[in-house]
């Protein structure tokens, strides 16, 4: 699907650059308030940097992931997705 993520890389303290299968590119930025609940341990830079793409989805160990369709929509609209 067009929102399948092809590549992800860490580009800042808590920011990701993503490229989708159709070539759309943008950034995902995380505010400190995002890191609560199941995402709390990603506030560690070491854990955050374990990000990878699995089956077109941005994923971290522990079965944590981000919705690629929502990510695609926001990046298509504004060039970035701010998670807070």
C-alpha positions as CSV (number, residue, x, y, z in Angstrom):
1,X,0.0,0.0,0.0
2,X,1.1,3.6,-0.5
3,X,1.5,4.1,3.2
4,X,3.9,1.2,3.7
5,X,7.2,2.6,5.1
6,X,10.3,1.7,3.1
7,X,12.9,3.3,5.3
8,X,13.3,4.9,8.8
9,X,16.2,6.5,10.5
10,X,16.8,8.5,13.6
11,X,17.6,12.1,12.7
12,X,17.5,13.9,16.1
13,X,17.1,13.3,19.8
14,X,13.5,12.1,19.3
15,X,12.8,12.5,15.6
16,X,12.6,10.1,12.7
17,X,13.0,10.5,8.9
18,X,10.6,8.2,7.0
19,X,10.3,7.3,3.4
20,X,7.2,5.5,2.1
21,X,7.0,3.0,-0.7
22,X,5.6,5.6,-3.1
23,X,8.5,8.0,-2.4
24,X,6.8,10.4,0.0
25,X,9.2,11.5,2.7
26,X,8.9,13.4,6.0
27,X,9.7,13.5,9.7
28,X,8.0,12.1,12.8
29,X,8.7,14.2,15.8
30,X,8.0,13.2,19.4
31,X,7.4,15.5,22.3
32,X,8.3,14.5,25.8
33,X,4.6,14.0,26.7
34,X,4.3,11.2,24.1
35,X,6.5,8.9,26.2
36,X,4.0,7.5,28.7
37,X,2.2,4.2,29.1
38,X,3.5,1.5,26.8
39,X,5.8,4.0,25.0
40,X,7.5,5.2,28.3
41,X,10.7,3.2,27.8
42,X,11.3,4.9,24.4
43,X,12.2,8.1,26.3
44,X,15.6,6.4,26.6
45,X,17.6,7.4,23.6
46,X,19.2,4.0,23.5
47,X,15.8,2.3,23.3
48,X,14.4,4.9,20.8
49,X,17.3,4.2,18.4
50,X,16.2,0.5,18.1
51,X,13.6,1.6,15.6
52,X,13.2,-0.4,12.4
53,X,10.7,-1.2,9.7
54,X,8.8,-4.5,9.9
55,X,6.3,-5.3,7.1
56,X,6.0,-1.6,6.2
57,X,5.5,-0.4,9.8
58,X,7.8,1.7,12.0
59,X,8.4,-0.7,14.9
60,X,10.4,-1.0,18.2
61,X,11.1,-4.1,20.2
62,X,8.2,-5.1,22.4
63,X,5.7,-5.0,19.6
64,X,5.5,-1.2,19.7
65,X,4.6,0.5,16.4
66,X,3.1,3.6,14.8
67,X,0.1,3.6,12.5
68,X,1.5,4.0,9.0
69,X,-1.8,5.3,7.5
70,X,-2.1,8.1,10.1
71,X,1.7,8.9,9.6
72,X,1.3,9.0,5.8
73,X,-1.7,11.3,6.0
74,X,0.0,13.8,8.3
75,X,3.2,13.8,6.4
76,X,1.4,14.2,3.1
77,X,-0.5,17.1,4.5
78,X,2.3,19.0,6.3
79,X,5.6,17.2,5.8
80,X,5.7,16.0,9.4
81,X,3.8,14.2,12.1
82,X,4.1,15.6,15.6
83,X,3.3,13.0,18.3
84,X,2.5,14.4,21.8
